């Protein structure tokens, strides 16, 4: 028995989200969706010209070397641009 409709497992890369979430999904008999899969789907349905922020990380490889305080606002901007394409 579960009293939730959506369980979000979040955290930085490499902390074990997938290691935890796949057995949990199997235990509860629920589907799992990784945010990266959603982002790649939205990228495949748009072009850089149409949605430059959604394609930001692919088109700005130098950004991986930015300090965390510069990366966070970019992540939030990418999420803001993805949300309307993922939510009904």
MINU-692512 format. One record per residue: x, y, z of N, C-alpha, C in turn. Coordinates in nm, 4 decimals. Each point is the difference from the previous one (the first is absolute). Layout:
REM MINU-692512
        n.x        n.y        n.z       ca.x       ca.y       ca.z        c.x        c.y        c.z
          X          Y          Z          X          Y          Z          X          Y          Z
...
***
This chain:
REM MINU-692512
        n.x        n.y        n.z       ca.x       ca.y       ca.z        c.x        c.y        c.z
     0.0857    -0.1194     0.0000    -0.0857     0.1194     0.0000     0.0888     0.1238     0.0000
    -0.0392     0.0986    -0.0784     0.0728     0.1270    -0.0006    -0.1005     0.1136     0.0022
     0.0365     0.1110     0.0597    -0.0900     0.1145     0.0080     0.0544     0.1184    -0.0785
     0.0719    -0.0288    -0.1096     0.0572     0.1046    -0.0841    -0.0259    -0.0335    -0.1461
    -0.0054     0.1036    -0.0831    -0.0173    -0.0176    -0.1438     0.1297     0.0223    -0.0754
     0.0881     0.0798     0.0578     0.1260     0.0347    -0.0643     0.1095     0.0016     0.1058
     0.1058    -0.0709    -0.0266     0.1150    -0.0007     0.0897     0.1174     0.0566    -0.0786
     0.0608     0.1033     0.0517     0.1137     0.0633    -0.0653     0.1254    -0.0363     0.0785
     0.0967    -0.0561    -0.0709     0.1301    -0.0294     0.0587     0.0975     0.0968    -0.0652
     0.0563     0.0894     0.0771     0.0848     0.1062    -0.0560     0.1345     0.0035     0.0708
     0.0965     0.0554    -0.0693     0.1323     0.0161     0.0576     0.1023     0.0193    -0.1095
     0.1211     0.0333     0.0387     0.1049     0.0232    -0.0997     0.0419    -0.1297    -0.0689
     0.0711     0.0146    -0.1082     0.0493    -0.1149    -0.0755     0.0870    -0.0885     0.0884
    -0.0197    -0.1311    -0.0162     0.0872    -0.0956     0.0652    -0.0323    -0.0362     0.1438
    -0.1136     0.0461     0.0529    -0.0299    -0.0308     0.1401    -0.0840    -0.1266     0.0165
    -0.0444    -0.0592    -0.1106    -0.0730    -0.1257     0.0082    -0.1493     0.0087    -0.0223
    -0.0462     0.1054    -0.0670    -0.1439     0.0139    -0.0263    -0.0542    -0.1187    -0.0786
     0.0672    -0.0370    -0.1080    -0.0452    -0.1129    -0.0822     0.0092    -0.1304     0.0779
     0.1067    -0.0158     0.0744     0.0197    -0.1207     0.0809    -0.1167    -0.0187     0.0968
    -0.0526     0.1080     0.0521    -0.1125    -0.0042     0.0931    -0.1338    -0.0061    -0.0720
    -0.0169     0.0815    -0.1035    -0.1330     0.0170    -0.0587    -0.0485    -0.1207    -0.0804
     0.0880    -0.0718    -0.0674    -0.0450    -0.1152    -0.0783    -0.0544    -0.1125     0.0891
     0.0678    -0.0383     0.1075    -0.0612    -0.0994     0.0893    -0.1294     0.0501     0.0656
    -0.0069     0.1283     0.0336    -0.1238     0.0548     0.0571    -0.1151    -0.0107    -0.1001
     0.0263     0.0357    -0.1248    -0.1044    -0.0076    -0.1024    -0.0470    -0.1443    -0.0179
     0.0938    -0.0929     0.0000    -0.0360    -0.1409    -0.0142    -0.0820    -0.0468     0.1216
     0.0419     0.0394     0.1177    -0.0709    -0.0391     0.1226    -0.1450     0.0484    -0.0009
    -0.0204     0.1255    -0.0409    -0.1343     0.0574     0.0015    -0.0771    -0.0243    -0.1292
     0.0660    -0.0587    -0.1006    -0.0673    -0.0277    -0.1264    -0.0391     0.1257    -0.0750
     0.0884     0.0981     0.0024    -0.0286     0.1271    -0.0668     0.1049     0.0269    -0.1073
    -0.0345     0.0879    -0.0921     0.0923     0.0404    -0.1055     0.1018     0.0982     0.0550
     0.1120     0.0071    -0.0676     0.1037     0.0953     0.0376     0.0333     0.0846    -0.1224
     0.0195     0.1267     0.0215     0.0407     0.0911    -0.1061     0.1170     0.0812     0.0511
     0.1072     0.0012    -0.0757     0.1154     0.0808     0.0371    -0.0093     0.1348    -0.0699
     0.0317     0.1051     0.0724    -0.0107     0.1354    -0.0543     0.0848     0.0147    -0.1259
     0.1167    -0.0630    -0.0030     0.0840     0.0079    -0.1203    -0.0740    -0.0524    -0.1222
    -0.0798    -0.1065     0.0173    -0.0773    -0.0538    -0.1118    -0.1014     0.1021    -0.0499
    -0.0638     0.0703     0.0926    -0.0959     0.1038    -0.0398     0.0692     0.1134    -0.0741
     0.1154     0.0423     0.0515     0.0731     0.1084    -0.0653     0.0421    -0.0409    -0.1404
     0.0498    -0.1222    -0.0157     0.0419    -0.0455    -0.1324    -0.1190    -0.0088    -0.0957
    -0.1170    -0.0354     0.0511    -0.1200    -0.0039    -0.0834    -0.0374     0.1387    -0.0491
     0.0033     0.0967     0.0899    -0.0330     0.1374    -0.0381     0.1035     0.0530    -0.0990
     0.1276    -0.0325     0.0229     0.1047     0.0415    -0.0944    -0.0259    -0.0582    -0.1387
    -0.0437    -0.1262    -0.0062    -0.0238    -0.0657    -0.1288    -0.1179     0.0616    -0.0744
    -0.0925     0.0604     0.0733    -0.1192     0.0580    -0.0618     0.0152     0.1478    -0.0342
     0.1138     0.0586     0.0350     0.0219     0.1418    -0.0258     0.1374     0.0201    -0.0629
     0.0204     0.1192    -0.0502     0.1322     0.0359    -0.0520     0.0615     0.1042     0.0920
     0.1292     0.0187    -0.0170     0.0676     0.1028     0.0788    -0.0582     0.1375    -0.0294
    -0.0353     0.0235    -0.1254    -0.0578     0.1301    -0.0367    -0.1356     0.0217     0.0675
    -0.0782    -0.1062     0.0130    -0.1315     0.0112     0.0632     0.0104     0.0159     0.1519
     0.0885    -0.0780     0.0610     0.0102    -0.0047     0.1461     0.1463     0.0000     0.0433
     0.0672     0.1135    -0.0086     0.1429     0.0026     0.0316     0.0329    -0.0448     0.1432
    -0.0853     0.0306     0.0970     0.0312    -0.0394     0.1382    -0.0098    -0.1502     0.0188
    -0.0935    -0.0644    -0.0673    -0.0140    -0.1444     0.0139     0.1235    -0.0707    -0.0554
     0.0645     0.0605    -0.0973     0.1188    -0.0585    -0.0622     0.1302     0.0559     0.0597
    -0.0101     0.0768     0.1073     0.1146     0.0727     0.0547     0.1190    -0.0899     0.0314
    -0.0203    -0.1077     0.0746     0.1134    -0.0807     0.0464     0.0726    -0.0664    -0.1164
    -0.0737    -0.0358    -0.1051     0.0625    -0.0613    -0.1162     0.0766     0.1023    -0.0826
    -0.0507     0.1212    -0.0062     0.0594     0.1034    -0.0855     0.1036     0.0858     0.0723
     0.0134    -0.0191     0.1295     0.0974     0.0751     0.0791     0.0840    -0.0958     0.0848
     0.0840    -0.0815    -0.0626     0.0769    -0.0986     0.0771     0.0926     0.0632     0.1040
     0.0385     0.1240    -0.0221     0.0871     0.0681     0.0969    -0.0705     0.0220     0.1340
    -0.1324    -0.0080    -0.0005    -0.0768     0.0250     0.1217     0.0266    -0.1042     0.1085
     0.0497    -0.1174    -0.0381     0.0281    -0.1015     0.1016     0.1108     0.0447     0.0956
     0.0766     0.0986    -0.0414     0.1081     0.0509     0.0846    -0.0405     0.1231     0.0812
    -0.1258     0.0431    -0.0127    -0.0471     0.1148     0.0763    -0.0048    -0.0365     0.1483
     0.0143     0.0984     0.0875    -0.0158    -0.0258     0.1434    -0.1475    -0.0261     0.0324
    -0.0279    -0.0714     0.1095    -0.1385    -0.0347     0.0352    -0.0952     0.1187     0.0032
     0.0474     0.1145     0.0502    -0.0902     0.1164     0.0088    -0.0395     0.0533    -0.1372
     0.0725    -0.0368    -0.1029    -0.0362     0.0397    -0.1364    -0.0836    -0.1098    -0.0674
     0.0194    -0.1256     0.0392    -0.0736    -0.1120    -0.0593    -0.1447    -0.0043     0.0473
    -0.0235     0.0252     0.1271    -0.1353    -0.0097     0.0543    -0.1013     0.0866    -0.0744
     0.0259     0.1282    -0.0228    -0.0992     0.0802    -0.0732    -0.0256    -0.0534    -0.1414
     0.1016    -0.0565    -0.0624    -0.0188    -0.0564    -0.1334    -0.0907    -0.1226     0.0082
     0.0253    -0.0865     0.0973    -0.0862    -0.1176     0.0196    -0.1450     0.0429     0.0202
    -0.0208     0.0982     0.0843    -0.1358     0.0465     0.0271    -0.0652     0.0578    -0.1249
     0.0769     0.0698    -0.0821    -0.0528     0.0553    -0.1243    -0.0368    -0.1111    -0.0983
     0.0853    -0.1014    -0.0106    -0.0304    -0.1147    -0.0865    -0.1288    -0.0673     0.0478
    -0.0130    -0.0216     0.1301    -0.1214    -0.0614     0.0553    -0.1236     0.0836    -0.0301
     0.0118     0.1296     0.0143    -0.1132     0.0888    -0.0277    -0.0431    -0.0096    -0.1460
     0.0950    -0.0175    -0.0906    -0.0336    -0.0121    -0.1413    -0.0544    -0.1381    -0.0343
     0.0383    -0.1022     0.0742    -0.0499    -0.1360    -0.0244    -0.1411    -0.0198     0.0553
    -0.0290     0.0577     0.1138    -0.1251    -0.0258     0.0709    -0.1244     0.0132    -0.0870
    -0.0174     0.1081    -0.0761    -0.1223     0.0118    -0.0792    -0.0121    -0.1085    -0.1072
     0.1099    -0.0606    -0.0407    -0.0037    -0.1033    -0.1019    -0.0256    -0.1379     0.0592
     0.0151    -0.0133     0.1314    -0.0167    -0.1296     0.0659    -0.1280    -0.0109     0.0784
    -0.0549     0.1120     0.0434    -0.1203    -0.0016     0.0817    -0.1237     0.0270    -0.0856
    -0.1125    -0.0650     0.0322    -0.1234     0.0231    -0.0787    -0.0531     0.1410     0.0171
***
